Amino acid sequence: MLAETARAGLDRTRQMLLAETLDPHTWAARMLLAMAETPSITSTQLLAELKNEELSADETQISRSGRALVERGLAIKTRHGREVSWRTSPRGAAVVRSLQQRMQAQ
């Protein structure tokens, strides 16, 4: 019981640190925000959306940034045949809220 409480506290601390240190202008942050706007967004849709922001996105960048978000526990990747879809995890949703607040304050 004590170990679970300690683990939960560390998870919250890690979540807050990620939210405070994730630069809103990075690929990872932009992907996370797009995932929050469009649940189960596909890699193809992400690529199109990020290109609309006048960024030079390619499939490699989507894959690399997505993998980093999954490793941090902020995103969930699902594969359906050849198509990959992305969504935020509960931790990712909390980071999105923090990112949005930081962006509004700027």
C-alpha positions in Angstrom: 0.0 0.0 0.0 2.8 2.4 0.9 4.7 1.5 -2.3 1.6 2.2 -4.4 1.1 5.6 -2.8 4.8 6.5 -3.4 4.6 5.3 -7.0 1.4 7.4 -7.6 3.2 10.5 -6.1 6.2 9.9 -8.3 3.9 9.6 -11.4 2.3 12.9 -10.6 5.6 14.6 -10.1 6.9 13.2 -13.4 3.7 14.3 -15.1 4.1 17.8 -13.8 7.7 17.9 -14.9 6.9 16.8 -18.4 4.1 19.4 -18.6 6.4 22.1 -17.5 9.4 21.2 -19.7 7.7 20.2 -23.0 8.3 23.0 -25.4 5.0 23.8 -27.2 6.9 24.4 -30.4 8.4 20.9 -30.7 7.1 18.2 -32.9 6.1 16.1 -29.9 4.0 18.9 -28.4 2.3 19.6 -31.7 1.5 15.9 -32.2 0.2 15.7 -28.7 -2.1 18.7 -29.2 -3.3 17.2 -32.5 -4.0 13.9 -30.8 -6.1 15.7 -28.2 -8.1 17.5 -30.8 -8.7 14.5 -33.0 -8.9 11.2 -31.0 -7.5 8.2 -32.9 -5.9 10.5 -35.5 -3.9 8.5 -38.1 -0.3 9.2 -39.0 -1.5 10.3 -42.4 -3.8 12.8 -40.8 -1.1 14.0 -38.5 1.3 14.5 -41.4 -1.3 16.5 -43.3 -2.2 18.6 -40.3 1.4 19.4 -39.4 2.1 20.3 -43.1 -0.8 22.8 -42.9 1.2 24.5 -40.1 3.9 25.1 -42.7 6.2 22.6 -41.1 8.3 20.2 -43.1 6.9 17.0 -41.7 7.6 13.5 -43.0 6.7 10.0 -41.9 10.0 9.5 -40.1 9.5 12.6 -38.0 6.0 11.5 -37.1 7.3 8.0 -36.1 10.2 9.4 -34.1 8.1 11.9 -32.2 5.3 9.5 -31.7 7.7 6.9 -30.2 9.1 9.5 -27.8 5.5 10.3 -26.6 4.7 6.6 -26.2 7.9 6.0 -24.2 7.0 8.9 -21.9 3.5 7.5 -21.4 1.8 10.5 -23.0 0.4 8.7 -26.1 -1.0 5.4 -27.2 -0.2 3.9 -30.6 -2.6 1.5 -32.3 -1.9 -0.3 -35.5 -4.8 -1.5 -37.8 -3.1 -3.3 -40.7 -0.8 -0.7 -42.3 -2.5 2.3 -40.7 -1.3 3.7 -37.4 -3.5 5.7 -35.1 -2.6 7.8 -32.1 -4.4 9.0 -29.0 -3.4 10.7 -25.8 -3.1 8.7 -22.6 -4.6 10.0 -19.4 -1.2 11.4 -18.5 -0.9 12.9 -22.0 -4.3 14.6 -21.6 -3.1 16.3 -18.4 0.0 17.5 -20.2 -2.1 18.8 -23.1 -4.2 20.9 -20.6 -1.0 22.3 -19.1 0.5 23.0 -22.5 -2.7 24.8 -23.6 -2.6 27.0 -20.4 1.1 27.8 -21.0 0.4 28.7 -24.6 -2.5 31.0 -23.6 -0.4 32.8 -21.0 2.3 33.7 -23.6 
